[in-house]
Amino acid sequence: MSVLKQIETILKKKRPGEILFINDFLEISDYDTVRKSLQRLTEKEILIRLSKGIYYFPKNDKLLGLIYPSAEQIGNAIAKRDKARIIPTGSYAMYRLGLTTQVPMNVVYLTDGSARKIRIGKQTITLKKTSPKNLNTKNQLSNLIIQGLRAIGKENITQSHITKIKKIIFDSKEMDTLYKDILHAPVWIQKIVLAIIKEIENGQLA
């Protein structure tokens, strides 16, 4: 059976919507042969090439048509493949927290893996290399809060931001973990979050 046919057989067992890499098929053949086979599958519109070495097994909806993968799905897939850590930053962290409803066109992750930039339609996903100390927080909510507040800026924090973050922390029931993680944040962010935690503990939820 040809390499192309073997890959097609594997794809039949996968769910539409998966992110795939050349490395996923190296048990079948060498890198260059697999790459050429995936290129042919792209030409046949069985796969979509997202970036160098990264492919998408397309998912279609009867009403919405082709559904592209989210920035989060792509970022997590790359991190899993590279065994790397990633943290959403900037406006994307704010969006994930619900501090803004505007979907950012430039999504930036900090990572201890390889730096790269991926363009999907009008959206750009950037993986930016950073030092390990910037990835010390292990809890996803902690990361989002720290990076979200960084993006807003110390001088631009409003009571509306505080109220929303307080509700997020209260609903998460992860205050103990957040309390430990926040010690890795800049002092001004520590003060804001610790004050919010204290208010929650004192029953000040409004």
C-alpha positions as CSV (number, residue, x, y, z in Angstrom):
1,M,0.0,0.0,0.0
2,S,1.4,3.4,-0.9
3,V,2.2,6.0,1.7
4,L,-0.7,8.2,0.5
5,K,-3.2,5.3,0.8
6,Q,-1.9,4.5,4.3
7,I,-2.3,8.1,5.4
8,E,-5.8,8.2,4.0
9,T,-6.7,5.0,5.9
10,I,-5.4,6.6,9.1
11,L,-7.5,9.8,8.4
12,K,-10.7,7.7,8.1
13,K,-10.3,6.8,11.7
14,K,-9.8,10.4,12.9
15,R,-12.4,12.9,13.8
16,P,-12.7,16.0,11.5
17,G,-11.3,19.0,13.3
18,E,-8.0,17.5,14.3
19,I,-4.7,19.3,13.9
20,L,-2.1,17.0,12.3
21,F,1.7,17.2,11.9
22,I,4.2,15.5,9.5
23,N,5.7,13.8,12.6
24,D,2.3,12.0,13.2
25,F,3.0,9.9,10.1
26,L,6.8,9.2,10.3
27,E,6.2,5.6,11.3
28,I,4.9,5.1,7.8
29,S,7.8,6.6,5.8
30,D,10.5,9.2,5.9
31,Y,9.9,12.9,6.4
32,D,10.1,14.0,2.7
33,T,7.8,11.2,1.5
34,V,5.2,12.0,4.1
35,R,5.4,15.7,3.4
36,K,4.8,15.1,-0.3
37,S,1.8,12.8,0.4
38,L,0.3,15.4,2.7
39,Q,0.8,18.0,0.0
40,R,-1.2,15.7,-2.4
41,L,-4.0,15.3,0.1
42,T,-4.0,19.1,0.4
43,E,-4.4,19.4,-3.3
44,K,-7.2,16.9,-3.2
45,E,-8.8,19.2,-0.4
46,I,-8.8,16.3,2.0
47,L,-6.5,18.3,4.3
48,I,-5.8,22.0,4.8
49,R,-2.2,23.2,5.2
50,L,-2.1,25.7,8.1
51,S,1.6,26.3,8.1
52,K,4.9,24.5,7.5
53,G,4.4,21.0,8.8
54,I,1.0,21.7,10.2
55,Y,-2.2,20.4,8.7
56,Y,-5.9,20.5,9.5
57,F,-8.4,17.6,8.9
58,P,-11.3,19.9,8.0
59,K,-14.6,19.9,9.9
60,N,-17.8,21.0,8.1
61,D,-21.1,22.1,9.5
62,K,-24.3,21.9,7.5
63,L,-25.2,25.5,8.3
64,L,-21.8,27.2,8.9
65,G,-19.8,25.4,6.3
66,L,-16.0,24.9,7.0
67,I,-15.1,25.4,10.6
68,Y,-11.5,26.5,11.1
69,P,-9.6,25.5,14.3
70,S,-9.4,28.1,17.1
71,A,-6.2,29.8,18.1
72,E,-6.4,27.9,21.4
73,Q,-6.7,24.5,19.6
74,I,-3.7,25.2,17.3
75,G,-1.6,26.5,20.2
76,N,-2.4,23.6,22.4
77,A,-1.7,21.1,19.6
78,I,1.7,22.6,18.9
79,A,2.6,22.7,22.6
80,K,1.6,19.0,23.0
81,R,3.7,18.0,20.0
82,D,6.7,20.0,21.2
83,K,6.2,19.1,24.8
84,A,6.3,22.8,25.5
85,R,4.4,25.2,27.7
86,I,2.4,28.1,26.3
87,I,0.6,31.1,27.9
88,P,-1.9,33.4,26.2
89,T,-0.9,37.0,26.4
90,G,-2.1,40.5,25.5
91,S,-5.5,41.0,24.1
92,Y,-6.0,37.3,23.7
93,A,-5.7,36.7,27.4
94,M,-8.2,39.5,28.0
95,Y,-10.6,37.9,25.5
96,R,-10.2,34.5,27.1
97,L,-11.0,36.1,30.5
98,G,-14.0,37.8,29.2
99,L,-12.6,41.3,29.8
100,T,-13.2,42.1,26.1
101,T,-15.6,40.6,23.5
102,Q,-13.4,41.6,20.6
103,V,-11.7,38.6,19.0
104,P,-8.0,39.6,18.5
105,M,-6.6,39.3,15.0
106,N,-3.1,38.8,16.4
107,V,-3.0,36.1,19.0
108,V,0.3,35.9,21.0
109,Y,1.5,33.0,23.2
110,L,4.6,32.9,25.3
111,T,6.4,29.6,25.0
112,D,9.5,27.7,26.0
113,G,9.3,25.8,22.7
114,S,10.1,27.0,19.2
115,A,9.1,30.5,18.1
116,R,6.9,30.6,15.0
117,K,4.1,32.5,13.3
118,I,1.0,31.0,11.7
119,R,-1.5,32.9,9.6
120,I,-5.0,31.5,9.3
121,G,-7.2,33.8,7.1
122,K,-7.0,37.2,8.7
123,Q,-5.8,35.9,12.0
124,T,-2.1,35.5,13.0
125,I,-1.0,33.2,15.8
126,T,2.5,34.0,17.2
127,L,4.4,31.7,19.5
128,K,7.0,34.0,21.2
129,K,10.0,32.4,22.9
130,T,10.4,33.5,26.5
131,S,12.5,32.5,29.5
132,P,11.3,29.7,31.8
133,K,10.7,32.1,34.7
134,N,7.8,33.7,32.8
135,L,6.1,30.3,32.7
136,N,6.4,29.4,36.3
137,T,2.7,29.6,37.0
138,K,1.0,26.2,36.4
139,N,-2.6,27.2,36.7
140,Q,-4.3,28.4,33.5
141,L,-6.6,30.9,35.3
142,S,-3.6,32.4,37.1
143,N,-1.8,32.8,33.7
144,L,-4.8,34.4,32.1
145,I,-5.3,36.9,35.0
146,I,-1.7,37.9,35.2
147,Q,-1.3,38.3,31.4
148,G,-4.8,40.0,31.1
149,L,-3.9,42.6,33.8
150,R,-0.5,43.1,32.1
151,A,-2.3,43.8,28.8
152,I,-4.7,46.4,30.4
153,G,-1.8,48.1,32.2
154,K,-1.6,49.4,35.8
155,E,-2.9,52.8,35.1
156,N,-5.9,51.6,33.1
157,I,-7.4,49.1,35.5
158,T,-11.1,50.1,36.2
159,Q,-13.6,49.0,38.8
160,S,-15.4,47.1,36.0
161,H,-12.2,45.0,35.4
162,I,-11.9,44.3,39.1
163,T,-15.6,43.3,39.4
164,K,-15.3,40.9,36.4
165,I,-12.1,39.3,37.7
166,K,-13.6,38.9,41.2
167,K,-16.5,37.0,39.7
168,I,-14.1,34.8,37.6
169,I,-12.0,34.0,40.7
170,F,-15.1,33.3,42.9
171,D,-16.7,31.0,40.3
172,S,-13.4,29.1,39.7
173,K,-13.0,28.0,43.3
174,E,-9.3,28.0,42.7
175,M,-8.2,30.7,45.1
176,D,-5.6,28.5,46.9
177,T,-3.8,27.8,43.7
178,L,-4.1,31.4,42.5
179,Y,-2.8,32.7,45.8
180,K,0.5,30.7,45.3
181,D,0.8,31.4,41.6
182,I,0.2,35.2,41.9
183,L,3.6,35.5,43.8
184,H,5.3,35.1,40.4
185,A,3.5,38.2,39.1
186,P,4.7,41.8,39.2
187,V,4.1,43.4,42.6
188,W,1.3,45.7,41.3
189,I,-0.6,42.7,40.0
190,Q,-0.1,40.8,43.2
191,K,-1.6,43.7,45.2
192,I,-4.7,43.8,43.0
193,V,-5.3,40.0,43.0
194,L,-4.6,39.6,46.7
195,A,-7.0,42.4,47.5
196,I,-9.7,40.7,45.4
197,I,-9.1,37.4,47.2
198,K,-9.4,39.1,50.6
199,E,-12.7,40.7,49.5
200,I,-14.0,37.3,48.4
201,E,-13.0,35.7,51.7
202,N,-14.7,38.5,53.6
203,G,-17.9,37.9,51.6
204,Q,-17.6,41.1,49.6
205,L,-18.8,39.8,46.3
206,A,-20.4,42.9,44.8
